[in-house]
């Protein structure tokens, strides 16, 4: 299950016990619409192992600004409260699945 990441709850999730994956997206972004369902599937696949969140950059631009996000979709990978990986653009599920596995 995915969580909604906002400027208010981001730090709590980032510093939580489980690794965090954040999908930065916007409603008008075509590639985001392609990646979104893949992220949702991976959220189910890794439920209980990784927290997966979606962050709408139109509503929460401070998260995007903090990590220098200039293009979306951008997927941020956190472990132990630290950014350990970043992926920009659309990709098939197997590519993103490898990134998820690397967090465990």
N, CA and C of each residue as an Amber inpcrd file, in Angstrom:
protein
   312
   0.8320000  -1.1860000   0.0000000   0.0000000   0.0000000   0.0000000
   0.8800000   1.2540000   0.0000000   0.4630000   2.2150000  -0.7780000
   1.2170000   3.4630000  -0.8590000   0.7100000   4.4650000   0.1690000
   1.5990000   5.3490000   0.5630000   1.2260000   6.4450000   1.4500000
   1.3770000   7.7480000   0.6720000   0.6430000   8.7470000   1.0970000
   0.7640000  10.0630000   0.4760000   1.8390000  10.8370000   1.2360000
   2.8780000  11.2290000   0.5120000   3.9750000  11.9840000   1.1190000
   3.6900000  13.4710000   0.9670000   3.7650000  14.1670000   2.0960000
   3.5730000  15.6150000   2.1000000   4.7800000  16.2550000   2.7810000
   4.8650000  17.5480000   2.6770000   5.9550000  18.2620000   3.3500000
   5.8830000  18.0230000   4.8570000   4.6710000  17.8310000   5.3820000
   4.4710000  17.6550000   6.8270000   4.9100000  16.2790000   7.3230000
   4.6990000  15.2180000   6.5290000   5.0010000  13.8670000   7.0300000
   6.2810000  13.2610000   6.4400000   6.9190000  13.9520000   5.5230000
   8.0830000  13.4020000   4.8320000   9.1980000  12.9690000   5.7800000
   9.5800000  13.8270000   6.7120000  10.6820000  13.5120000   7.6360000
  10.3610000  12.2760000   8.4810000   9.1110000  12.1370000   8.8920000
   8.7050000  10.9870000   9.7040000   8.8960000   9.6930000   8.9300000
   8.4350000   9.6730000   7.6810000   8.6040000   8.4720000   6.8560000
  10.0740000   8.2370000   6.5220000  10.7960000   9.3000000   6.1930000
  12.2030000   9.1800000   5.8100000  13.0300000   8.5840000   6.9470000
  12.7170000   8.9440000   8.1660000  13.4720000   8.4760000   9.3270000
  12.8240000   7.2940000  10.0240000  11.8760000   6.6460000   9.3600000
  11.1840000   5.4930000   9.9430000  12.0580000   4.2490000   9.9600000
  11.5060000   3.1660000  10.4830000  12.2450000   1.9110000  10.6190000
  12.4800000   1.2000000   9.2820000  11.5750000   1.4070000   8.3270000
  11.6880000   0.7380000   7.0370000  12.2880000   1.6740000   5.9890000
  12.9430000   1.1090000   4.9700000  13.4010000   1.9460000   3.8590000
  12.1950000   2.6480000   3.2220000  12.4530000   3.7560000   2.5520000
  11.3980000   4.5590000   1.9330000  11.7100000   4.7930000   0.4640000
  10.6960000   4.6030000  -0.3720000  10.7730000   4.9520000  -1.7900000
   9.7270000   6.0330000  -2.0260000  10.1440000   7.1500000  -2.6240000
   9.2260000   8.2550000  -2.8930000   9.1580000   8.5010000  -4.3950000
   7.9510000   8.3960000  -4.9370000   7.6850000   8.6910000  -6.3390000
   7.2210000  10.1430000  -6.4240000   8.0550000  11.0100000  -7.0050000
   7.6900000  12.4140000  -7.2010000   7.0430000  12.5390000  -8.5730000
   5.8190000  13.0560000  -8.6080000   5.0280000  13.0510000  -9.8260000
   4.1150000  14.2800000  -9.8810000   3.3980000  14.4200000 -10.9860000
   2.3700000  15.4560000 -11.1330000   1.2700000  14.9140000 -12.0440000
   0.0720000  15.4310000 -11.8720000  -1.0770000  14.9380000 -12.6330000
  -0.9280000  15.1690000 -14.1350000  -0.2290000  16.2020000 -14.5420000
  -0.0780000  16.5510000 -15.9640000   1.0710000  15.8250000 -16.6540000
   1.8210000  15.0200000 -15.9250000   3.0450000  14.3820000 -16.4360000
   2.7210000  13.0220000 -17.0670000   2.9270000  12.9230000 -18.3870000
   2.6690000  11.6640000 -19.0960000   3.5030000  10.4950000 -18.6080000
   4.8420000  10.6360000 -18.5370000   5.6570000   9.5200000 -18.0420000
   5.3020000   9.1150000 -16.6010000   4.8480000  10.0820000 -15.8020000
   4.4330000   9.7620000 -14.4250000   3.2480000   8.7970000 -14.4410000
   2.3560000   8.9810000 -15.4120000   1.1770000   8.1110000 -15.5250000
   1.5860000   6.6980000 -15.9300000   2.7130000   6.5700000 -16.6230000
   3.2150000   5.2420000 -16.9930000   3.8820000   4.5600000 -15.7940000
   4.6290000   5.3190000 -15.0080000   5.3720000   4.7700000 -13.8730000
   4.4630000   4.5130000 -12.6700000   3.4380000   5.3270000 -12.4960000
   2.5570000   5.2240000 -11.3290000   2.0280000   3.8380000 -11.0450000
   1.4330000   3.1610000 -12.0370000   0.9190000   1.8050000 -11.7740000
   2.0200000   0.8050000 -11.4130000   3.2060000   0.9850000 -11.9670000
   4.3340000   0.0970000 -11.6420000   4.7360000   0.2920000 -10.1840000
   4.8030000   1.5490000  -9.7620000   5.1250000   1.8440000  -8.3590000
   4.0640000   1.2430000  -7.4390000   2.8050000   1.3290000  -7.8410000
   1.7190000   0.7490000  -7.0360000   1.8810000  -0.7600000  -6.8980000
   2.2300000  -1.4340000  -7.9940000   2.4590000  -2.8850000  -7.9420000
   3.6220000  -3.2190000  -7.0140000   4.7080000  -2.4660000  -7.1310000
   5.8790000  -2.7160000  -6.2850000   5.5690000  -2.4360000  -4.8160000
   4.7060000  -1.4520000  -4.5630000   4.2970000  -1.1640000  -3.1880000
   3.6140000  -2.3830000  -2.5780000   2.7910000  -3.0610000  -3.3700000
   2.1380000  -4.2810000  -2.8830000   3.1520000  -5.4070000  -2.7110000
   4.0510000  -5.5420000  -3.7030000   5.0540000  -6.6140000  -3.6490000
   5.9580000  -6.4970000  -2.4200000   6.2690000  -5.2730000  -2.0070000
   7.2120000  -5.0440000  -0.9030000   6.5170000  -4.5570000   0.3710000
   5.2110000  -4.7650000   0.4540000   4.4520000  -4.3460000   1.6340000
   5.0400000  -4.9830000   2.8940000   5.2910000  -4.1610000   3.9040000
   5.8710000  -4.6460000   5.1530000   7.3910000  -4.6440000   5.1550000
   8.0030000  -4.4270000   3.9820000   9.4600000  -4.4070000   3.8810000
   9.9800000  -3.0140000   3.5220000   9.2180000  -2.3080000   2.6640000
   9.5890000  -0.9660000   2.2080000   8.3360000  -0.1050000   2.2250000
   8.4580000   1.1180000   2.7190000   7.3510000   2.0710000   2.6430000
   7.4560000   2.7640000   1.2860000   6.3550000   2.7760000   0.5550000
   6.3250000   3.4060000  -0.7650000   5.3510000   4.5720000  -0.7090000
   5.8490000   5.7330000  -1.0810000   5.0190000   6.9230000  -1.0330000
   4.9950000   7.6520000  -2.3510000   3.8980000   8.3800000  -2.5610000
   3.7590000   9.2290000  -3.7440000   3.7000000  10.6670000  -3.2710000
   4.4610000  11.5180000  -3.9460000   4.5200000  12.9290000  -3.5760000
   4.2160000  13.7760000  -4.8070000   3.0760000  14.4540000  -4.7760000
   2.6760000  15.3450000  -5.8640000   3.4980000  16.6250000  -5.7480000
   4.3670000  16.8740000  -6.7360000   5.2610000  18.0310000  -6.6600000
   4.5170000  19.3640000  -6.7700000   3.3090000  19.3340000  -7.3140000
   2.5080000  20.5620000  -7.3940000   2.0470000  20.9930000  -5.9960000
   1.8070000  20.0190000  -5.1300000   1.3250000  20.3070000  -3.7750000
   2.4660000  20.3870000  -2.7590000   3.5880000  19.7430000  -3.0520000
   4.6950000  19.6270000  -2.0920000   6.0270000  19.9060000  -2.7720000
   6.1610000  21.0770000  -3.3470000   7.3800000  21.3800000  -4.0930000
   8.6160000  21.4750000  -3.2140000   8.4540000  21.6940000  -1.9100000
   9.6270000  21.7990000  -1.0410000  10.3990000  20.4880000  -0.9480000
   9.7150000  19.3420000  -1.0560000  10.4170000  18.0540000  -1.0520000
  11.2590000  17.9500000  -2.3260000  10.6780000  18.3170000  -3.4550000
  11.4080000  18.2850000  -4.7280000  12.5970000  19.2470000  -4.7000000
  12.3930000  20.4260000  -4.1640000  13.4560000  21.4260000  -4.1030000
  14.6040000  20.9390000  -3.2160000  14.2630000  20.3470000  -2.0700000
  15.2830000  19.8650000  -1.1320000  16.2440000  18.8780000  -1.7830000
  15.7320000  18.0590000  -2.7210000  16.5620000  17.0350000  -3.3570000
  16.9360000  17.3790000  -4.8010000  16.7620000  18.6380000  -5.1770000
  17.2040000  19.0920000  -6.4860000  16.5040000  18.4250000  -7.6490000
  15.2450000  18.0610000  -7.4530000  14.4910000  17.3890000  -8.5120000
  14.0650000  18.4150000  -9.5550000  14.5090000  18.2020000 -10.7900000
  14.1710000  19.1100000 -11.8820000  13.2750000  18.4490000 -12.9190000
  13.2700000  17.1240000 -12.9440000  12.4550000  16.3760000 -13.9020000
  11.6350000  15.3370000 -13.1500000  10.4450000  15.0840000 -13.6770000
   9.6140000  14.0340000 -13.0970000   9.1970000  13.0800000 -14.2070000
   8.9300000  11.8290000 -13.8850000   8.9980000  11.2810000 -12.5430000
  10.4410000  11.1310000 -12.0520000  10.6160000  11.3760000 -10.7710000
  11.8660000  11.0670000 -10.0810000  11.5100000  10.1900000  -8.8990000
  12.2650000   9.1330000  -8.7190000  12.0330000   8.2180000  -7.6110000
  13.2510000   8.2820000  -6.7030000  12.9940000   8.6060000  -5.4330000
  14.0550000   8.7090000  -4.4340000  14.0250000   7.4760000  -3.5340000
  15.2000000   6.9740000  -3.2010000  15.3280000   5.7720000  -2.3640000
  16.0970000   6.1280000  -1.1010000  15.4560000   5.9020000   0.0540000
  16.0590000   6.2430000   1.3420000  16.2370000   4.9910000   2.1940000
  17.3480000   4.9450000   2.9020000  17.5910000   3.8770000   3.8750000
  18.2800000   4.5230000   5.0690000  17.7760000   4.2580000   6.2620000
  18.3540000   4.8490000   7.4590000  18.2830000   6.3730000   7.4540000
  17.2780000   6.9130000   6.7990000  17.0970000   8.3600000   6.7530000
  17.9660000   9.0640000   5.7160000  18.7890000   8.3020000   4.9890000
  19.7060000   8.8860000   4.0020000  19.2830000   8.5290000   2.5820000
  19.4410000   9.4740000   1.6610000  19.1960000   9.2120000   0.2500000
  20.3030000   8.3030000  -0.2670000  19.9340000   7.1160000  -0.7620000
  20.9370000   6.1620000  -1.2350000  20.8790000   5.9420000  -2.7500000
  19.7790000   6.3530000  -3.3810000  19.6560000   6.1840000  -4.8270000
  18.5770000   7.1210000  -5.3490000  18.6680000   7.4050000  -6.6490000
  17.7130000   8.2980000  -7.3030000  17.5480000   7.8040000  -8.7340000
  16.3140000   7.7670000  -9.2090000  16.0410000   7.3340000 -10.5770000
  15.1370000   8.3680000 -11.2280000  15.5290000   8.8310000 -12.4110000
  14.7530000   9.8420000 -13.1260000  14.2170000   9.2530000 -14.4200000
  12.9250000   9.4550000 -14.6650000  12.3210000   9.0010000 -15.9150000
  11.4950000   7.7460000 -15.7410000  10.9610000   7.2900000 -16.8600000
  10.1350000   6.0850000 -16.8640000  11.0190000   4.8620000 -17.0710000
  10.5650000   3.7250000 -16.5380000  11.3120000   2.4740000 -16.6810000
  10.3460000   1.3090000 -16.5180000  10.6870000   0.1490000 -17.0810000
   9.8490000  -1.0320000 -16.8780000   9.9670000  -1.5480000 -15.4420000
   9.0240000  -2.3880000 -15.0820000   8.9590000  -2.8910000 -13.7070000
  10.2390000  -3.5970000 -13.2790000  10.8390000  -4.3890000 -14.1610000
  12.0300000  -5.1550000 -13.7510000  13.1870000  -4.2370000 -13.3580000
  13.3180000  -3.0900000 -14.0200000  14.3930000  -2.1470000 -13.6840000
  14.1470000  -1.5470000 -12.3030000  12.9160000  -1.1290000 -12.0600000
  12.5840000  -0.5350000 -10.7600000  12.6200000  -1.5790000  -9.6520000
  12.2400000  -2.7990000  -9.9630000  12.2760000  -3.8820000  -8.9780000
  13.7040000  -4.1050000  -8.4730000  14.6850000  -4.0080000  -9.3450000
  16.0870000  -4.1520000  -8.9310000  16.4810000  -3.0560000  -7.9330000
  15.9800000  -1.8400000  -8.1630000  16.2610000  -0.7270000  -7.2510000
  15.6250000  -1.0090000  -5.8880000  14.4160000  -1.5570000  -5.8830000
  13.7460000  -1.8950000  -4.6300000  14.5500000  -2.9760000  -3.8890000
  14.9490000  -4.0040000  -4.6100000  15.7070000  -5.1120000  -3.9950000
  16.9870000  -4.6030000  -3.3440000  17.6250000  -3.6280000  -3.9730000
  18.8790000  -3.0960000  -3.4610000  18.6940000  -2.4040000  -2.1110000
  17.4730000  -1.9740000  -1.8030000  17.2020000  -1.3150000  -0.5030000
  17.1210000  -2.2970000   0.6550000  16.8640000  -3.5480000   0.3520000
  16.6550000  -4.5340000   1.4270000  17.9620000  -5.0530000   1.9910000
